[in-house]
């Protein structure tokens, strides 16, 4: 993937270790796409930050924004599309209504 020089990467990941492994491989190859989106992993908040490091988490996107305990049926209405940890916006979550 790094050899292509693609500026957008969309990963079909299943958990934090999977996306962390991709990110580590990208770093080893000095590959830094402008957009990195993963289907799972970044949505795990603190576990994701611990695995990849806070400085590496900025700008990583995930489409996994649904939570059954939510008081709002639309997570974007509740958090304006941002998942925040402390004062820094670290992971952007998108969702679509079905």
FENMO-V708243 format. One record per residue. N is the residue number from 1. OMEGA is omega in whole degrees, 0 to 359 (NA if undefined). D_CENTER is the distance of its C-alpha to the mean C-alpha in whole Angstrom. Layout:
((N & OMEGA & D_CENTER) (N & OMEGA & D_CENTER))
//
This chain:
((1 & 181 & 18) (2 & 182 & 19) (3 & 180 & 22) (4 & 183 & 21) (5 & 180 & 20) (6 & 181 & 18) (7 & 177 & 16) (8 & 180 & 13) (9 & 178 & 11) (10 & 185 & 10) (11 & 174 & 10) (12 & 184 & 11) (13 & 182 & 10) (14 & 183 & 12) (15 & 180 & 11) (16 & 182 & 10) (17 & 181 & 13) (18 & 181 & 12) (19 & 177 & 9) (20 & 179 & 10) (21 & 176 & 13) (22 & 182 & 12) (23 & 179 & 11) (24 & 178 & 14) (25 & 178 & 16) (26 & 180 & 15) (27 & 180 & 16) (28 & 180 & 19) (29 & 181 & 20) (30 & 182 & 19) (31 & 183 & 17) (32 & 180 & 14) (33 & 180 & 13) (34 & 180 & 13) (35 & 173 & 10) (36 & 178 & 7) (37 & 180 & 6) (38 & 182 & 6) (39 & 177 & 8) (40 & 181 & 7) (41 & 179 & 6) (42 & 180 & 4) (43 & 182 & 6) (44 & 172 & 9) (45 & 186 & 9) (46 & 179 & 12) (47 & 178 & 12) (48 & 180 & 8) (49 & 179 & 10) (50 & 183 & 13) (51 & 187 & 12) (52 & 182 & 11) (53 & 184 & 13) (54 & 182 & 12) (55 & 179 & 13) (56 & 185 & 11) (57 & 184 & 7) (58 & 176 & 9) (59 & 178 & 7) (60 & 184 & 4) (61 & 174 & 4) (62 & 178 & 4) (63 & 186 & 8) (64 & 185 & 9) (65 & 183 & 10) (66 & 176 & 14) (67 & 184 & 16) (68 & 181 & 19) (69 & 182 & 21) (70 & 176 & 20) (71 & 178 & 23) (72 & 179 & 21) (73 & 181 & 21) (74 & 182 & 18) (75 & 180 & 15) (76 & 177 & 15) (77 & 182 & 19) (78 & 186 & 18) (79 & 178 & 15) (80 & 175 & 16) (81 & 182 & 12) (82 & 168 & 11) (83 & 184 & 10) (84 & 173 & 12) (85 & 185 & 13) (86 & 181 & 17) (87 & 183 & 17) (88 & 173 & 14) (89 & 188 & 11) (90 & 185 & 8) (91 & 178 & 5) (92 & 180 & 7) (93 & 177 & 7) (94 & 176 & 10) (95 & 175 & 13) (96 & 177 & 16) (97 & 180 & 19) (98 & NA & 21))
//
